[in-house]
Amino acid sequence: MIRRFLVLALLTAAFLLRVNSLGRESFWWDEAYSALLAGEPLADILRGDNRATGSGEAENHPPGYYLALHFWAQAAGNGEFSLRFLSVLAGMILVAAGGYLCRQVAGGPGLILGLGLLGVAPPLVYYAREARMFTPAAALALLSTALLLRSDRRGIWPAWAGLTVAGLYVFYYYVFVLVGQAAVVFLSGRRPWKEVGVVGLALIPWAAGLIPKALAWAAPFALPPDPLLRLRWTWEFFWLGLSAAGGPRQEFNPVLLLPGAVLVLAVVLGLRSRAARWLGIVAASSLIPPLLIAFRAPAYHPRYVLLGLAFIIVLLAAGLAVRPAVGLPIGLGLGVLGVWAVWTQQTNPAFWRTDYRSVIDRVSREAGPGDLVVFNVPPPFRYYYRGAAPAVSAPAAPYRAEAMLDFIRQRAARAGRVWYVWNPEVMTDPDGLFDGLLESALIREAETWTGSLRLTVYRPGPGFELSWEPAAYDFGSVLRLTGYAVVPGPADAPGLLLRWQVNRPPDAPLSIRVTLRDGAGDSWAVVDRPVRNDRFEPADRWEPGETFEQYVRLGLPAGLPPGDYTAWVRVYSQARGEIFGLVSAGRPTGAVEAALNAGRLENPTPTPPAGFSLLEPPAGRLAGYRLPGEPVTAGEPFEVELLWRAGPETGAGDLWLELEGVGFADRIPLTVPRAGSPGFVRQRLKLTAPVAGEVRLRAAGRTLGVVTVQPAAGRRFEPPPVGTRLDARFGPVTLFGATVSPAPPRPGNPLTVALVWRAEAPVGRSLKVFVHLAGPDGQPAAQDDAVPGNWTRPTDRWLPGEYVEDSHTLSVPAAPPPGPYRLLVGLYDPLTGARLTLPDGADAVEIWRGTLP
């Protein structure tokens, strides 16, 4: 009985960790890509036709996951919660299958340890909350291996073959699981030739799809493979999951060597039985080949070895179960470490995904039909955008200034405003060329950062034409600089556009250094950049005679005195540090830098925009604020604007915005915006005060000011008449009463349900009301789900004690099946799908019961 209770408790905990706030964060690039591709016709999914996603890259995964997501979305919907929930289910199958494997290897203690460690392992929890194929593939791997260990039972081999084929077509690296399982089948002495033949036939089209993708695999902006760094990243990922930045942590934590010693010892102890050794073969096959590929592959992420990590956790649990008296306390300690890491990732905003949803929703609301929206994040943008303004991808190919200027002249300059949604992590504008041309041709109106996502709004400007200056500088026998142009850009970051011709491709990547000097020879700015051609390729991939342009953005220091400046350009080898001197007629000139006239420049010290109250001294980078100048209304949103000093770093530190009023208090974490150039960045916050009175605002221990909140006009604090008094309490909200008309409902006629709600306390979130006419089978025969007040009275704006009238109309079927019907009313959170409950645990209140005539 105790063991059953523990199993149920561990499975419940694993499920809650995976489903907690599942729909809170918006889709990131890959998840939005999954949602868009899964929404396409089946033929397009099978072909890998991903044009609907707008990504511009070939699909690198087999179609199995997208096919499953296609049918799942038709049944469950295509929202964030719905699509991610498929991975949650796969994650629970993974935990259950892993627990079963542990029980087969190490008995009851193995089952408990396996369920516990698999349930809280940070990488397994994280990817069970993502709409991608990694967790479904790992679940299939553990489930098929569990069948393999029970291959003496009838019907196991066909099921194993089916799961194996499914795994191969969900994730290409699943083939390494198959290799390990094939070794186990060979050692077991069994020969399921029919099922092996089915898997072999399935490998033919699988390989035909993989080979061209593998040959074309490239990542132009990836750093050269660093095996030690990738191993360290994988090790940290195994114990702690992803870092806040998503990449390797800056410094290795030596504390992680301790659980590493436990892992090695536990795996050695756990390999005593034959079943454990077979499991070890599959684990090694799943983990070692992908890691070896990672040493040479152009791009790598630890999620690629998630299947192998799942098997390692199973072996760890089985090894700890060999000595339960010691293993259970150690497993408990590792479980606490896992829960801490998972909880940190789920509650600390620094770990959350880029908030595409709020930024693109704002553009959808505010961009008008005469505006133009430009973006460099096609999948998230196409998934979320619902606006009236035309939207186009930012020009990226050809990566030439004239092509981009043509785009600006023909599209951007004719629009009322240009809304540019840009993520610097997406390498569509690696040199900032399009940015510099926009800043030169248009006038920047506003700029805000949300995490790593920037939204810039431009209005028409004076325009800009490139003026090329001829040049003839040969750097060794490799490159010739044939011309240059100055791009004004913003005052603090003008640009230099260089035109290159390849004389002889070098055997290693090259970089340039541009130094800005005044007439006295003093240096004011230095920029080092790798040299890449129009295809974003490094120098060792160039062709003789090809020409390309490179944009160098010069970040000028604040207070740069006005004057004439010269840009000095040198070319050098990244690997060897060798400088390519200038040559003339094949002979060295003795010079190593080319002098280019940058013209007259100045960059006055940035001054804060007018209308802000400044903090003296600033609170970190928080420089000022602007509060509403007039009283605001209780329950209605009002805007507070913060002013930050620009800086490259971003994140959520210890800064909080605190609100304190009559009978309420609130704390909101502040995310520091990022900007790449000097100056100031504005950040707008939407706040709500639930009661009238004075609300004091504080940030970083400093008082910002007081906002006066006046009582809400047009709100009702006396109960209106109702047909039936209900007083059904759903947490902070009470369903005071309801009126049903006509009563009873009439088939084929509309049914009006007038509800009256009373707010008992601030709700703090926007809930939806559902009104369901449940038929004899318990399923809705008619329903209406909506924000109260016909979408005009969201619950997060209700005031305590206020009565809200809320009407819903249902279409009753003309010929409903005979039997009893019930009219049910309740509330739910649209982000999570979770319903609010009554004190007795019910999630709906019945307001009418009867039979339809």
SVG drawing of the C-alpha trace seen along z (x, -y; Angstrom):
<svg xmlns="http://www.w3.org/2000/svg" viewBox="-42 -70 100 88">
<polyline fill="none" stroke="black" stroke-width="0.4" points="0.0,0.0 2.8,-2.4 4.6,-1.6 1.5,-2.3 1.0,-5.6 4.6,-6.6 4.2,-5.6 1.0,-7.7 2.6,-10.6 5.7,-10.6 3.7,-10.5 1.5,-13.3 4.5,-15.4 6.1,-14.7 2.9,-15.8 2.5,-19.0 6.1,-20.0 5.4,-19.6 2.0,-21.3 2.7,-24.2 2.1,-27.5 2.4,-25.5 0.8,-28.2 2.3,-31.2 5.3,-31.7 4.9,-32.4 6.2,-30.1 9.8,-30.6 11.1,-30.2 11.2,-26.4 7.8,-25.9 6.1,-28.4 7.7,-26.6 6.2,-23.3 2.8,-24.9 2.8,-26.4 4.2,-23.3 1.8,-21.0 -1.1,-23.2 -0.2,-22.5 -1.8,-19.8 -0.5,-16.3 1.3,-16.2 3.3,-19.3 4.3,-17.8 5.5,-14.6 7.5,-16.5 9.0,-18.8 7.5,-21.8 8.0,-24.5 7.2,-27.6 4.3,-28.5 6.8,-29.0 8.8,-31.6 12.0,-30.3 13.9,-30.1 15.8,-27.0 15.3,-23.4 13.5,-21.2 16.1,-19.1 13.8,-16.6 11.7,-13.7 7.9,-14.3 6.6,-12.0 6.3,-14.5 4.7,-17.1 2.1,-14.5 1.3,-13.6 1.0,-17.3 -1.2,-17.9 -3.8,-15.4 -3.4,-16.4 -4.1,-20.1 -7.3,-19.2 -8.6,-17.6 -7.1,-19.8 -6.5,-23.2 -3.3,-25.0 -2.7,-27.2 0.5,-27.1 -1.0,-25.0 -2.7,-22.6 0.3,-21.9 2.8,-21.6 0.5,-19.2 1.3,-16.5 4.9,-16.7 3.6,-16.6 1.8,-13.3 5.0,-12.0 7.0,-13.1 4.7,-11.1 5.0,-8.0 8.8,-8.5 8.7,-8.6 6.4,-5.6 8.5,-3.5 11.7,-4.5 10.3,-3.5 9.3,-0.2 12.8,0.4 14.2,-0.4 11.9,2.1 12.9,4.8 16.6,4.1 16.5,3.3 13.1,4.2 10.8,2.0 13.5,-0.4 14.5,-0.9 10.9,-1.7 10.7,-4.4 14.1,-5.9 13.5,-5.8 10.1,-7.5 11.5,-10.1 14.7,-11.0 13.0,-10.9 10.1,-13.0 12.3,-15.9 15.3,-15.7 15.6,-19.3 16.3,-18.5 13.4,-16.0 11.0,-18.5 12.1,-21.3 11.6,-19.5 8.4,-17.9 7.0,-21.5 8.1,-22.3 6.2,-21.7 9.1,-19.9 10.0,-16.3 12.7,-15.6 10.6,-14.3 8.3,-12.2 11.4,-10.6 12.9,-9.8 9.5,-8.4 9.5,-6.0 13.1,-5.0 12.4,-4.0 9.1,-2.4 10.5,-0.3 13.5,0.7 11.0,1.7 9.3,4.0 12.7,5.4 13.4,6.6 10.1,8.5 10.5,10.0 9.6,13.4 6.0,12.4 3.7,12.9 3.0,9.9 6.0,7.9 8.0,7.9 5.3,6.3 4.8,3.6 8.6,3.1 8.8,2.7 6.0,0.2 7.5,-1.9 10.9,-1.8 9.6,-2.9 7.7,-5.7 10.9,-6.8 13.0,-6.8 10.5,-9.1 10.2,-11.4 14.0,-12.1 16.9,-11.1 19.2,-10.4 16.8,-7.6 18.8,-5.4 21.5,-5.2 18.9,-3.7 18.1,-1.2 21.8,-0.3 22.0,0.5 18.7,2.4 20.0,4.4 23.1,5.4 20.8,6.5 18.7,8.6 21.8,10.3 23.1,11.1 19.7,12.4 19.8,15.1 16.4,14.2 15.8,13.6 12.6,11.7 13.3,11.7 9.9,10.4 9.9,7.4 13.5,6.7 12.6,6.7 9.8,4.2 12.3,1.9 14.8,2.4 12.3,1.5 11.3,-1.6 15.0,-2.7 15.1,-3.0 13.0,-6.1 14.3,-7.3 17.9,-7.3 16.8,-8.8 15.5,-11.8 18.4,-12.0 21.4,-11.9 20.8,-15.1 20.1,-16.9 23.3,-15.7 25.4,-16.7 23.8,-20.2 24.1,-20.7 25.8,-24.0 25.7,-26.8 27.6,-29.8 27.7,-31.7 28.5,-28.8 31.8,-28.9 34.3,-26.2 33.6,-23.0 35.0,-23.0 34.7,-19.4 35.5,-20.2 33.1,-23.1 30.3,-21.0 31.0,-18.2 30.9,-20.6 27.7,-22.1 26.1,-18.7 27.3,-17.8 25.7,-21.0 22.6,-20.4 22.2,-16.9 22.2,-18.1 20.8,-21.7 19.1,-22.0 19.5,-25.1 21.1,-28.3 19.3,-31.6 21.1,-32.5 20.4,-29.1 24.1,-28.4 27.0,-27.1 27.4,-28.7 30.4,-31.0 32.2,-29.1 32.1,-25.4 30.7,-24.7 33.0,-22.2 30.2,-21.1 28.8,-19.2 31.8,-16.8 30.2,-15.3 27.0,-14.0 29.3,-13.0 31.2,-10.6 27.8,-9.3 26.7,-8.7 29.8,-6.7 29.7,-4.6 25.9,-3.9 26.2,-2.9 29.1,-0.5 27.1,1.0 23.9,1.2 25.4,3.2 25.5,6.5 22.4,8.2 22.0,9.1 19.0,6.8 21.1,3.9 24.0,4.7 21.6,4.7 20.2,1.4 23.8,0.1 24.4,1.1 21.4,-0.9 22.4,-3.8 25.9,-3.9 24.7,-3.6 22.2,-6.5 24.7,-8.8 28.2,-8.2 27.7,-8.5 25.8,-11.8 28.5,-13.2 31.2,-12.1 29.2,-13.8 29.0,-16.9 32.8,-17.1 32.8,-17.8 29.2,-19.1 28.8,-22.7 26.1,-23.2 25.3,-21.5 22.8,-21.6 22.5,-19.2 18.9,-18.4 20.3,-16.4 21.4,-13.8 18.3,-13.9 17.5,-10.2 20.9,-9.1 20.5,-11.3 17.1,-9.6 18.8,-6.2 21.7,-7.4 19.1,-8.6 17.5,-5.1 20.9,-3.5 21.7,-6.0 18.4,-5.1 19.0,-1.3 22.5,-1.6 21.4,-3.5 18.7,-0.9 21.4,1.8 22.1,0.4 18.7,-1.1 19.9,-2.2 22.5,-4.5 20.9,-4.9 17.5,-6.3 19.0,-9.2 21.4,-10.0 18.4,-9.8 16.5,-12.2 19.4,-14.7 19.6,-14.5 15.8,-14.9 16.0,-18.0 18.7,-19.4 16.4,-18.7 13.3,-20.3 15.3,-23.4 16.7,-23.7 13.2,-23.1 11.5,-25.5 14.1,-28.2 13.6,-27.9 9.8,-28.1 9.6,-31.0 12.6,-33.2 11.8,-35.4 15.4,-35.4 14.9,-31.8 11.7,-32.4 11.5,-32.3 11.5,-35.4 8.0,-37.0 7.0,-37.2 3.4,-37.0 3.1,-40.4 5.3,-42.3 3.5,-41.0 0.1,-41.4 1.0,-45.1 2.0,-45.5 -1.3,-43.8 -3.3,-46.3 -1.4,-49.5 -0.1,-49.2 -2.7,-50.7 -3.6,-49.7 -1.3,-52.4 1.7,-51.2 4.3,-48.6 5.5,-45.8 8.9,-44.3 10.2,-41.3 13.2,-38.9 11.4,-36.2 9.0,-34.6 7.6,-31.6 6.7,-33.4 5.5,-36.4 3.3,-34.4 1.9,-32.5 0.9,-35.5 0.3,-38.4 -3.4,-39.3 -3.0,-43.0 -4.3,-45.1 -1.0,-46.5 0.9,-44.6 3.8,-42.6 7.0,-41.5 10.2,-39.8 13.3,-42.0 15.4,-41.8 18.4,-39.5 19.4,-38.1 21.1,-39.5 23.0,-41.1 23.7,-44.3 23.1,-47.9 21.4,-48.8 18.9,-46.0 18.0,-47.0 17.7,-50.6 15.4,-49.7 13.2,-47.9 13.2,-51.0 12.4,-53.4 9.6,-51.2 8.0,-49.9 9.2,-51.6 9.4,-55.2 5.8,-55.1 4.3,-53.8 2.8,-55.9 5.0,-54.2 7.4,-51.3 7.2,-48.7 10.4,-46.7 10.4,-43.5 14.0,-42.3 15.8,-39.6 19.6,-39.9 19.9,-36.2 18.5,-35.5 21.3,-36.1 19.5,-37.9 21.5,-41.1 24.8,-40.1 26.6,-43.3 23.6,-45.6 23.5,-46.9 19.7,-47.0 19.5,-48.7 22.0,-51.3 20.1,-52.1 16.8,-52.4 18.3,-54.8 19.7,-56.8 16.6,-57.0 13.8,-57.1 13.3,-58.8 13.2,-56.7 10.1,-57.4 10.4,-54.8 12.3,-51.8 11.6,-49.2 13.2,-45.9 11.4,-42.9 14.1,-40.4 16.1,-39.8 13.3,-41.2 13.5,-44.8 10.5,-46.7 11.5,-49.9 8.9,-52.3 10.0,-54.7 8.2,-57.5 9.1,-58.8 12.4,-60.7 14.5,-62.7 15.7,-59.6 19.2,-58.6 21.4,-57.8 24.7,-56.0 27.7,-57.9 30.5,-55.5 34.1,-56.6 36.6,-54.7 39.5,-52.9 42.4,-50.7 44.0,-49.0 45.5,-45.5 45.9,-43.6 48.6,-41.1 47.6,-38.9 44.2,-38.1 41.8,-41.1 41.3,-44.3 39.3,-47.2 37.7,-48.8 35.4,-51.3 33.6,-52.6 30.6,-54.6 29.7,-56.4 26.3,-55.5 25.1,-58.3 23.0,-56.1 22.2,-57.5 24.6,-60.1 26.1,-57.6 26.7,-54.8 27.4,-55.8 28.6,-53.1 31.2,-52.4 30.3,-50.2 33.3,-48.5 33.3,-46.9 35.8,-44.0 37.1,-41.8 38.7,-38.4 42.1,-38.1 43.1,-34.8 41.0,-32.9 42.9,-32.5 43.2,-29.2 41.8,-30.5 39.1,-33.0 40.0,-36.7 39.0,-39.7 39.2,-43.4 40.0,-46.1 38.6,-49.6 40.1,-52.4 38.5,-55.8 41.1,-58.6 41.0,-62.3 43.4,-64.7 45.8,-64.5 46.0,-60.7 44.0,-59.9 41.8,-56.8 38.1,-57.2 36.6,-53.9 37.9,-50.5 35.8,-47.7 36.9,-44.2 34.7,-42.0 35.1,-38.8 35.0,-39.2 32.1,-37.3 30.8,-37.4 27.2,-37.8 26.4,-34.2 27.7,-34.8 30.6,-32.4 34.1,-32.9 37.1,-33.7 38.3,-30.1 35.1,-29.4 35.4,-32.3 35.7,-32.0 38.4,-33.9 37.1,-37.1 33.9,-37.4 32.9,-40.8 30.9,-41.6 30.1,-44.3 30.7,-44.6 29.1,-47.0 31.0,-48.1 29.0,-50.0 31.1,-52.5 29.9,-52.9 31.0,-56.5 31.7,-57.4 29.4,-59.9 30.8,-63.4 32.8,-62.8 34.0,-66.3 32.9,-67.6 35.6,-67.3 36.9,-65.5 37.8,-61.8 39.6,-59.1 38.8,-55.3 41.9,-53.2 41.3,-49.6 43.6,-46.6 43.1,-42.9 44.4,-40.1 44.1,-36.3 41.9,-35.3 43.8,-32.1 47.4,-33.2 47.1,-36.9 49.0,-37.6 48.5,-41.1 48.2,-41.4 50.2,-44.5 49.3,-46.7 51.0,-46.0 51.4,-47.9 52.4,-46.3 53.0,-43.1 55.5,-44.8 54.9,-45.6 54.5,-49.3 55.4,-49.0 51.9,-50.2 49.3,-47.9 46.3,-50.2 44.2,-51.9 43.0,-55.4 39.3,-56.2 37.7,-59.6 34.9,-59.2 33.8,-62.8 32.7,-65.1 31.3,-63.4 30.1,-64.3 28.2,-62.6 26.9,-64.9 26.4,-63.5 22.9,-61.9 20.3,-63.9 17.2,-62.2 13.9,-62.9 11.6,-65.6 8.8,-64.7 10.6,-62.2 11.3,-62.6 15.0,-61.7 16.4,-59.7 19.5,-61.3 21.6,-59.2 20.2,-56.6 19.2,-53.2 21.5,-51.1 20.5,-51.7 17.0,-53.0 17.4,-56.7 13.9,-58.1 10.1,-57.5 6.9,-59.1 3.7,-58.7 0.1,-59.6 -0.4,-63.3 -4.2,-62.9 -6.1,-60.7 -6.7,-57.2 -9.8,-55.0 -9.9,-52.1 -9.9,-48.8 -8.8,-50.4 -5.3,-49.9 -3.0,-52.9 0.5,-53.4 3.8,-54.0 6.9,-54.6 10.4,-53.9 13.6,-55.4 16.7,-53.2 20.2,-54.1 21.1,-52.0 23.4,-49.1 24.2,-45.7 23.2,-43.5 19.6,-42.5 17.9,-40.3 15.8,-40.3 17.8,-41.2 16.7,-42.3 14.7,-45.2 11.1,-45.3 8.3,-47.8 6.3,-47.9 2.7,-49.3 1.1,-50.0 -2.4,-51.3 -5.4,-51.2 -5.8,-47.5 -3.6,-46.1 0.1,-45.7 1.8,-44.2 5.4,-43.6 6.2,-43.3 9.7,-42.1 11.4,-44.5 13.3,-43.2 16.1,-45.5 15.8,-46.3 18.8,-46.1 20.1,-48.5 23.2,-48.4 24.0,-52.1 24.4,-54.9 21.4,-56.8 18.2,-56.0 15.5,-53.3 11.9,-53.7 9.9,-50.9 6.1,-51.0 4.3,-49.1 0.5,-48.5 -0.7,-48.6 -4.1,-48.4 -5.1,-49.6 -8.1,-47.7 -9.4,-50.3 -9.7,-54.1 -7.2,-56.1 -3.5,-56.9 -1.1,-54.3 2.6,-54.7 5.1,-53.4 8.7,-52.3 11.6,-50.8 14.9,-49.6 14.1,-51.1 13.4,-54.5 10.0,-56.2 8.9,-57.2 5.7,-59.0 2.0,-58.7 -0.8,-57.9 -4.3,-59.1 -7.0,-56.5 -10.5,-57.7 -13.7,-55.6 -14.9,-54.0 -17.9,-55.6 -20.6,-53.4 -19.8,-50.5 -22.5,-48.8 -22.1,-48.0 -25.8,-47.2 -27.2,-43.8 -29.4,-43.9 -32.5,-41.7 -31.9,-38.1 -34.2,-35.2 -32.4,-32.7 -30.2,-33.6 -27.1,-31.3 -24.3,-32.7 -21.8,-30.2 -18.2,-31.1 -15.4,-30.5 -12.4,-31.7 -12.2,-35.5 -15.5,-35.6 -19.1,-34.8 -21.8,-33.9 -24.6,-36.0 -27.5,-34.9 -28.7,-34.0 -31.8,-34.4 -32.5,-31.9 -34.7,-32.9 -36.7,-31.1 -37.0,-28.5 -37.1,-25.7 -34.9,-26.1 -36.7,-25.6 -35.1,-23.5 -34.0,-25.6 -34.3,-28.9 -31.6,-31.0 -31.2,-30.7 -30.2,-33.8 -28.4,-33.3 -28.0,-36.5 -25.4,-36.1 -24.5,-38.5 -21.1,-38.2 -19.7,-39.7 -16.0,-40.3 -15.0,-39.3 -11.3,-40.2 -8.9,-41.4 -8.8,-38.6 -5.4,-39.6 -5.9,-37.7 -8.4,-37.7 -10.7,-34.6 -13.2,-33.3 -16.8,-32.3 -18.3,-29.1 -22.0,-28.4 -22.6,-24.8 -25.9,-23.1 -24.9,-19.5 -26.8,-16.8 -27.7,-13.3 -24.2,-12.1 -22.7,-14.8 -21.2,-16.6 -22.1,-20.2 -25.0,-20.3 -24.6,-24.1 -22.1,-26.4 -20.7,-29.9 -17.2,-30.8 -16.3,-34.4 -14.7,-37.2 -17.5,-38.6 -19.7,-41.5 -19.4,-40.4 -15.6,-40.7 -15.7,-44.2 -15.4,-43.5 -12.3,-41.3 -12.1,-40.0 -8.7,-41.5 -10.4,-45.0 -13.2,-44.1 -13.2,-45.9 -14.0,-44.2 -17.7,-44.3 -18.6,-45.2 -21.5,-43.5 -20.9,-42.7 -23.7,-41.8 -22.8,-39.2 -25.1,-37.9 -24.5,-34.8 -26.5,-33.5 -26.5,-29.8 -27.8,-28.2 -30.0,-25.2 -30.0,-22.4 -33.2,-22.1 -33.5,-18.3 -31.6,-17.5 -31.5,-13.9 -34.2,-13.2 -33.1,-13.0 -32.1,-15.1 -30.2,-18.3 -28.3,-20.6 -27.2,-24.2 -23.7,-24.6 -21.7,-27.8 -18.1,-28.2 -14.8,-30.1 -11.4,-29.0 -8.0,-30.5 -7.6,-30.7 -3.8,-30.4 -3.8,-27.1 -7.3,-25.7 -7.6,-25.2 -11.1,-25.7 -11.9,-27.5 -13.6,-25.3 -16.4,-25.7 -15.9,-24.9 -17.1,-21.4 -14.6,-20.8 -17.0,-21.1 -15.8,-23.1 -19.3,-24.3 -22.6,-25.3 -25.9,-24.0 -28.4,-26.8 -31.1,-24.7 -32.0,-21.0 -34.8,-19.4 -35.8,-17.8 -36.1,-19.5 -39.6,-19.5"/>
</svg>
